[in-house]
Amino acid sequence: MTSGMMNLYEAKKRVAFQLASLPDIGLLQNMGLRVGTQVKVQGRYALGGPVLLRVEDAFSVAIGKDIATQISVREVAPS
């Protein structure tokens, strides 16, 4: 991955990230996850469980680790 990019599962908690690339899974778009969407990791469940995300400061969703590792994010510079 390029500098400043990481997968969603590696992203720090409570830091704003922008989705850079996602796997072609229709359910992700139905959950409001698209390239450019801003998210924050709220938590990770133990033993490789899902990642809990806050999407656009509007709602929360859980994404399985296997999918989260396929989503590339870029940290949003603080304003």
C-alpha positions in Angstrom: 0.0 0.0 0.0 1.1 3.5 -0.6 2.3 5.9 2.2 -0.5 6.8 4.6 -2.7 4.0 3.6 -3.6 0.9 5.6 -6.4 -1.6 5.8 -9.4 -0.8 7.9 -8.6 -3.6 10.5 -5.3 -1.8 11.3 -6.8 1.6 11.6 -6.5 3.4 15.0 -9.5 3.8 17.1 -11.4 7.2 17.2 -9.4 8.6 14.3 -11.1 9.8 11.2 -10.3 7.8 8.0 -11.6 8.1 4.5 -12.3 4.9 2.6 -9.9 4.6 -0.4 -10.9 1.2 -1.9 -13.4 -1.5 -1.1 -14.0 -5.0 -2.4 -16.9 -5.4 -4.8 -19.5 -6.5 -2.3 -22.9 -4.9 -2.8 -23.8 -5.1 0.9 -21.1 -2.6 1.7 -22.7 0.0 -0.5 -26.1 -0.8 1.1 -24.5 -0.1 4.5 -23.4 3.4 3.2 -19.7 2.4 2.7 -18.3 3.9 -0.6 -15.0 5.3 -1.7 -14.7 8.7 0.0 -16.9 7.9 3.0 -15.5 9.0 6.3 -15.4 6.5 9.1 -14.0 6.0 12.6 -13.2 2.7 14.3 -15.1 2.6 17.5 -13.8 -0.8 18.6 -12.6 -4.3 17.7 -14.0 -7.4 19.1 -11.5 -10.0 20.6 -10.1 -13.0 18.9 -10.3 -11.6 15.3 -13.9 -10.5 15.7 -15.6 -7.7 13.7 -14.7 -4.0 13.7 -17.3 -1.6 14.9 -17.4 1.6 12.7 -19.0 5.0 13.0 -20.0 6.1 9.5 -20.0 9.8 8.7 -20.8 10.4 12.4 -24.4 9.3 11.6 -24.7 5.5 12.4 -22.6 2.5 13.4 -22.0 -0.8 11.5 -19.9 -3.9 12.2 -17.6 -5.3 9.5 -16.1 -8.8 9.7 -12.3 -8.9 10.0 -12.0 -10.8 6.7 -13.7 -7.9 4.9 -12.1 -5.1 7.0 -8.6 -6.3 5.9 -9.7 -5.8 2.2 -10.8 -2.2 2.7 -8.0 0.5 2.3 -8.3 3.7 4.3 -6.4 6.9 4.4 -6.2 9.1 7.6 -8.0 12.4 7.4 -5.9 15.4 8.4 -7.3 17.1 11.4 -9.0 20.4 10.6 
